[in-house]
């Protein structure tokens, strides 16, 4: 999923995200799958950022998985370079034979 987010690949994200997705941004605002997909830019307009998953922990509970991800995003916004770490909690559910993200909460770590 990280690569699809970096590339803003809406087709891949559409398959990975449940129609019921609830996403909570670091600022506390929430969005749905439709809202997140609408915000994806075409590949030629996407930010030139990179994402590294520094630590991933998966806890399985039948058809449900709780995943914690510590990631680092690096890139350039205009002329300003950035490098930020985020801690995310994802809730995945196996639906119709495939895993889909149903909820995510992301917090930016302070430097």
N, C-alpha and C positions, 0 to 999 in steps of 0.2 A: 504494500500500500504506500510506503514511503516514496518509492520511485514514481508512482502514479501521481502523488501529491506534488512532487517537485516538477514533473512534466505537465502538471495540470491536465492529466489524461481523463477527461470526463467519461469516456466509454468504460474504462477500467473501473473508475470510482463508482459508476452507476451499478456495476455488477457486484462490487465489494460492499457497498452501503445498502442496508435495508431501507425499504420505503418508509419505515417508521423511525429512521435515524433521528436522534436528538444530539446535537453537537453543542458543547459549551466552550466558548473561546476564553482565552486568558483574562479578558476584560469582563467576563461574566455574562456577556450577551449569548443568546442561544439561537440556533438555526436548525432548519429541517434539511433533509436531503435535497429537496428541490431548490432551496435557497443556496445551499453550498454549491450544487452543480451549476446554478446560474452564475455564480461568481468565478467559475473557472475561465481562464483566458485561453485563446488559441495558442498552440505551442510557439508560434513565432512572436507572440506578445508576452509570453510568460516571463516572470522574473528569473534571472540566471542564478538561482540559489541551489545549494546542495544540502542534503540531509544525511546525517549519520546517526544510526541507532546505537547509542553507547551501551545501553543495557536494556534487555527485554526479559521479562519474567511472565510465564504463562501458568495459570492455574485453571485446570479443567474440572468442570462439574457437570458430567453427562454431556448434554448438547449445548452447554454454556461454557464460555471461557472468559476469565477476567485477565486482562493483559496490562501490565504496567510497562511503559516505555520511557526511557530517558534518552532524549535526542538532542543533537546539536544542528542548528540551521545556520549556514553561512551564505553570504552573498553580497550583492551590491544593490542598494536602492538609490538610483540616481548616481551621484558620485561618492556616496557614503557607503563604506564597507561595514558589514555587521557580522557578528557571531553570537548567537543566543542559544541558551539551553532551555529545554522544555521538559516537564514531567507530564505524562499523559496516562490516563486510565481509560481503557477500552473495554467494552462489553460486547462480545461476539456470541452469536447464536447460530447453531447449525439448523438451517431452514431449507427444506426441499433438497437435501443432499449437499448443500454447500454452506460454508461459513460466511456470515454477513455481519458487519458492524451495525449494532443497534443503538449504542450510546458511546459518547466520548467526552471527556473533560480534560482540558489542557491548561496547565499553569506554567507561566514563565518563571524560571529561577532567577533570583537576583544575583548580580555579579558581586 
